[in-house]
Every structure is written in C-alpha cells, then in structure tokens.
Amino acid sequence: MTETPEDILLDRAFLALADPARRRIIARLSRGPATVNELAEPFEISKQAVSKHIQVLEQAQLVTRTRDAQRRPVHLNPARLEALTAWIDRYRLVMEGQFRSLDAVLHQQAATRGRQSKDQQ
C-alpha cells in the first residue's frame, strides 16, 4: 500500500508531537504567535535547539512563520491541527459506536436475567 501525501503529513505531525518540547511549543503558540526568543525562554536548551524543534513542526505543517519587519513570529496552523483532530475523531466515533452496541447487548442481557430470576421465584 502506498502512502498518500496526507498520510506522510499525518506521520510527520504525530512524530513531531511525540516530543514533549514540541508539545510545549504548540501549547504556548495556542495563546498567540511568538518569536523564537520568546519560545525559548522557558526552556533550558539553546535557541538553536528550539529553532530545530520549530523546523520539525514546520515540516509537519503544524506551525508557520511570517515576517514582520525584523520579527519572524511563529504561528499555529489551525487547518493542520483540524486535520489531525478529524483523523482522530473518525476512529473515536467508530469506537463509540462499538461501545454503544456493547452497552445495548449488556442491558438486554441484564433485562433477560432479571425476567428469568422473577420467573424462577
């Protein structure tokens, strides 16, 4: 089975999010754009290391950079995050359907047992 470009982006996104530092960067960017210097402040790693983390997030298309005079703020890419959410939701809905079916079977069995115990009394 060949991977589609969407599959490749999905793989990159989940690999990028596997790192705690990158998840913290995403969390910070959820409050608004920030420069590399601003993103590096809470970390005990170099700005170069933070830049590399941002590059990984860019390759996964989870963040983008713009140029504002001397500043190069980093922004979340909401469309990419929405695509990840949609992929997860697709499987979550399947599982929820299976759990609802199981619930119905268990309720039916409990009702049947309740009727049988009344009949035996």
C-alpha positions, 0 to 999 in steps of 0.5 A: 500500500502506498502512502498518500501525501496526507498520510506522510503529513499525518506521520510527520505531525504525530512524530513531531508531537511525540516530543514533549518540547514540541508539545510545549511549543504548540501549547504556548503558540495556542495563546498567540504567535511568538518569536523564537526568543520568546519560545525559548525562554522557558526552556533550558536548551539553546535557541538553536535547539528550539529553532530545530524543534520549530523546523520539525513542526514546520515540516509537519505543517503544524506551525508557520512563520511570517515576517514582520519587519525584523520579527519572524513570529511563529504561528499555529496552523489551525487547518493542520491541527483540524486535520489531525483532530478529524483523523482522530475523531473518525476512529473515536466515533467508530469506537463509540459506536462499538461501545454503544452496541456493547452497552445495548447487548449488556442491558438486554442481557441484564433485562433477560436475567432479571425476567428469568430470576422473577420467573424462577421465584 
